[in-house]
Amino acid sequence: MRGWRQAVFLCLWSYDQEGAEAIEVHFKPEVQATLEQMARESGRPSDELVEDAVAGYFDELAQTREMLDQRLDDLESGRAKPIDGEEAYRRLMEKTEARRQRRA
């Protein structure tokens, strides 16, 4: 199953109340190669690496959602004031330029 025309898959195990359930995940060949390299270098099974990555992604997604919900609450309550896109871009460019000046 190494040919570029064949699907690359990895079985992950998700646990539910009845035990383990296998799912199939398809990767592009370059992603599969990176996964296999990381597994070799770390000495960890590739399914473990993918499970950790997915769990980390879900944690980050939950944190981002929580932050966005808080910001929306701040806007709706008046604790934060919205700015338009041009003003936000101007501020970002000013901060970027200031950081460049400090490095130089």
Summary of the structure (lengths in Angstrom):
residues: 104
radius of gyration: 21.9
end to end distance: 51.9
largest distance: 60.2
contacts: 200
relative contact order: 0.07
helix: 62%
strand: 17%
